Amino acid sequence: DVKVTQSSRYLVKRTGEKVFLECVQDMDHENMFWYRQDPGLGLRLIYFSYDVKMKEKGDIPEGYSVSREKKERFSLILESASTNQTSMYLCASSFPPPTDYGYTFGSGTRLTVV
Amino acid sequence: SQKIEQNSEALNIQEGKTATLTCNYTNYSPAYLQWYRQDPGRGPVFLLLIRENEKEKRKERLKVTFDTTLKQSLFHITASQPADSATYLCALVRLQAGTALIFGKGTTLSVSS
């Protein structure tokens, strides 16, 4: 069964900490994405990557960075965690278009910053 | 700027009926549109993709239509079951360069027995 695996389901961090969220996919997908999901705001795109060592800013990149050193792994970094970064973080991967398949999402990491 | 609207936040129907969910978009001409299902506390799961040159697509009890003139997609679940209760999201490629998706806020469907 194809998978996108996020390293933690729940995480609690302190304000100011540097936080790493890891995502690994086993489908040989070129594209990988990070979203956050908040009640009333839906899914919002943070960063994405089309290839190793490549990254593109999404709609809300402020306060975040990413790393993609290997094709299967895409990490999201919160440089200095703040309480407004408390959220559900979702990683996804896909083949580039044209394709009849959509994104495969991980189960999410619920991050609480205190 | 581009906008995706899923008209209803919540939809309640009885088992066996057809559920119809709406997705409207503005300032945009997407090449394709996708629908996802999301259960509480889980990531979205891809259901269907429909291209701009396809009027309708079916998969088992699911049917999606795509009207590029009205800038609207309809998502139908026929013979609905309580197990169909979930949040359904529509998604389009972002207007900016690239192929990343933007998502509507979703419609939460509740099917009662």
Interface residues (C-beta under 8 A of the other chain):
Chain A: V4 N31 F33 Y35 G40 L41 G42 L43 L45 F48 Y50 E56 G58 D59 L90 A92 P96 P97 T99 D100 Y101 G102 Y103 T104 F105 G106 S107 G108 R110
Chain B: A31 Y32 Q34 Y36 G41 R42 G43 P44 V45 F46 L47 L49 L89 A91 V93 R94 G98 T99 A100 L101 I102 F103 G104 K105 G106
